[in-house]
Amino acid sequence: MTADRTTIKATIDELLVELRANLVADPPTGAKPLRQIAIGDFAVSEFPRPFLALELTRARAVGTADGDKLMEISMNLQVVCDALAADSHGELLDRTSAVDDCFDNLLGSGLLEGADGLDDRAWSFAHPTTSSGARVATATATQTCIVRVERSQNRVPAA
C-alpha cells in the first residue's frame, strides 16, 4: 500500500479503509467481527451492533522527517455489541482484540510512521446497559498514532 500523505484527512480516510477491510462483514464473522465502523460520537442504539465508533480528538505536529510533517493523531474508539451471555466481556474481548490486531498490522502498511503511541491503548469495559430492549456492552479506548503529512498540505484545496 502506498499511503496518500497529502492531507491529514487523506491519511484518516486511508486508515478507515484499512479498518473496514479488516474488521467489517455483514453478517459479522470470526475474522471480521463488526458490522460497521462509524465516524463520530454515536449513541449505542444508532447502528446495528456490533460496531466500532471512531472519533478524532486531536491532531498536533510533533516533528519533521525528510521535509514532511509528523503528526500525532488521537482518536477515541468505542466497540459496541450485544451482551448475549451472562459474561458480556467475552463478546467485547473478541472484538477489542480484533481491533488491536488490526492496528498492530497497520505498522507495516506504510500508513503509520513508526509505533509511537500505538501500543498505549487501554480498553475500559462498561457494565452492560439496556438499549432498544437488548443488553448492550461497550468498551472504549484512546488510540494515538503518528502519521506523515506533506508540509503545507494540511487541508483539501478549495474547489
C-alpha positions as CSV (number, residue, x, y, z in Angstrom):
1,M,0.0,0.0,0.0
2,T,1.3,3.4,-0.9
3,A,-0.2,5.9,1.6
4,D,-1.6,9.2,0.3
5,R,0.0,11.6,2.7
6,T,-1.1,14.8,1.1
7,T,-3.5,15.8,3.8
8,I,-4.5,14.7,7.4
9,K,-7.9,13.9,6.0
10,A,-6.5,11.6,3.3
11,T,-4.5,9.8,6.0
12,I,-7.6,9.3,8.2
13,D,-9.6,8.2,5.1
14,E,-7.0,5.5,4.4
15,L,-7.0,4.4,8.0
16,L,-10.8,3.9,7.7
17,V,-10.4,1.9,4.5
18,E,-7.9,-0.4,6.2
19,L,-10.1,-0.8,9.4
20,R,-13.2,-1.6,7.3
21,A,-11.4,-4.0,5.0
22,N,-10.0,-6.0,8.0
23,L,-12.9,-5.7,10.6
24,V,-16.3,-5.3,8.8
25,A,-18.6,-8.0,7.4
26,D,-22.4,-8.3,7.2
27,P,-23.1,-10.6,8.9
28,P,-20.0,-10.4,11.2
29,T,-17.7,-13.4,11.2
30,G,-14.9,-14.6,13.5
31,A,-12.3,-12.9,11.3
32,K,-14.4,-9.7,10.7
33,P,-16.4,-9.3,13.9
34,L,-18.0,-5.9,13.2
35,R,-21.0,-4.8,11.1
36,Q,-19.9,-1.2,10.6
37,I,-17.3,1.5,11.5
38,A,-19.0,4.8,12.4
39,I,-17.2,8.1,12.5
40,G,-18.1,10.4,15.3
41,D,-19.7,10.1,18.8
42,F,-22.8,7.9,18.5
43,A,-25.4,6.5,20.8
44,V,-25.3,2.7,21.1
45,S,-28.7,2.4,19.5
46,E,-27.9,4.4,16.3
47,F,-26.4,1.4,14.4
48,P,-26.9,-2.3,14.1
49,R,-24.5,-4.0,16.5
50,P,-21.6,-4.9,16.7
51,F,-19.9,-1.7,15.5
52,L,-16.8,0.4,16.2
53,A,-17.2,4.2,16.6
54,L,-14.1,6.2,15.9
55,E,-14.0,9.9,16.9
56,L,-10.9,12.0,16.0
57,T,-10.0,14.1,19.1
58,R,-6.6,15.7,18.4
59,A,-4.0,16.3,15.7
60,R,-0.7,18.0,16.5
61,A,2.6,18.4,14.9
62,V,5.4,16.5,16.7
63,G,8.3,16.8,14.3
64,T,9.6,16.6,10.7
65,A,11.2,13.9,8.6
66,D,12.6,14.4,5.1
67,G,10.7,17.7,4.7
68,D,7.4,16.2,5.7
69,K,5.5,17.0,8.9
70,L,5.0,14.2,11.5
71,M,1.5,14.5,13.1
72,E,0.3,12.8,16.3
73,I,-3.3,11.8,15.7
74,S,-5.5,10.8,18.7
75,M,-8.9,9.2,18.4
76,N,-11.5,7.7,20.8
77,L,-12.5,4.1,19.9
78,Q,-15.8,2.6,21.2
79,V,-16.7,-1.0,20.5
80,V,-20.4,-1.7,20.9
81,C,-22.0,-5.2,20.9
82,D,-25.0,-7.1,22.2
83,A,-24.4,-8.7,25.6
84,L,-26.0,-12.1,24.8
85,A,-24.4,-14.2,27.5
86,A,-24.1,-13.6,31.3
87,D,-20.4,-12.8,30.6
88,S,-20.6,-9.7,28.4
89,H,-16.9,-9.3,28.5
90,G,-16.3,-12.3,26.2
91,E,-18.1,-10.7,23.3
92,L,-16.2,-7.4,23.9
93,L,-12.8,-9.1,24.3
94,D,-13.2,-10.9,20.9
95,R,-13.9,-7.6,19.2
96,T,-11.4,-5.4,21.0
97,S,-8.7,-8.0,20.3
98,A,-9.6,-7.8,16.6
99,V,-9.3,-4.0,16.7
100,D,-5.9,-4.3,18.5
101,D,-4.7,-6.8,15.9
102,C,-5.8,-4.6,13.0
103,F,-3.9,-1.6,14.5
104,D,-0.8,-3.8,15.1
105,N,-0.9,-4.9,11.4
106,L,-1.0,-1.3,10.2
107,L,2.6,-0.9,11.3
108,G,3.9,-2.4,8.1
109,S,1.3,-0.8,5.8
110,G,3.1,2.5,5.2
111,L,0.2,4.3,6.8
112,L,1.7,4.8,10.2
113,E,5.1,6.4,10.9
114,G,6.5,4.1,13.5
115,A,4.9,2.7,16.6
116,D,4.9,5.7,18.9
117,G,1.7,5.7,20.9
118,L,0.4,2.6,19.0
119,D,0.6,0.2,21.9
120,D,-0.7,2.7,24.6
121,R,-4.3,1.6,24.1
122,A,-6.1,0.7,27.3
123,W,-9.6,-0.6,26.9
124,S,-12.2,0.3,29.6
125,F,-15.2,-2.0,29.8
126,A,-18.6,-0.6,30.9
127,H,-21.3,-2.6,32.7
128,P,-24.0,-3.7,30.2
129,T,-26.9,-1.4,29.7
130,T,-30.3,-1.9,28.1
131,S,-31.0,-0.2,24.7
132,S,-33.9,-1.0,22.4
133,G,-34.8,-4.0,24.5
134,A,-31.4,-5.6,24.3
135,R,-28.4,-5.7,26.7
136,V,-25.6,-3.7,25.2
137,A,-21.9,-3.9,26.2
138,T,-19.3,-1.2,25.4
139,A,-15.6,-0.9,25.6
140,T,-13.7,2.4,25.0
141,A,-10.1,3.3,24.4
142,T,-8.0,6.2,23.2
143,Q,-5.7,5.4,20.2
144,T,-2.7,7.6,19.4
145,C,-0.6,7.1,16.3
146,I,2.0,9.1,14.2
147,V,1.4,9.8,10.6
148,R,3.4,11.7,8.0
149,V,1.8,14.6,6.1
150,E,3.3,16.6,3.3
151,R,4.3,20.1,4.6
152,S,1.8,22.8,3.7
153,Q,-0.8,20.2,2.6
154,N,-3.0,20.2,5.7
155,R,-6.3,20.7,4.1
156,V,-8.2,19.8,1.0
157,P,-7.8,22.5,-1.7
158,A,-10.9,24.6,-2.3
159,A,-12.9,23.6,-5.3
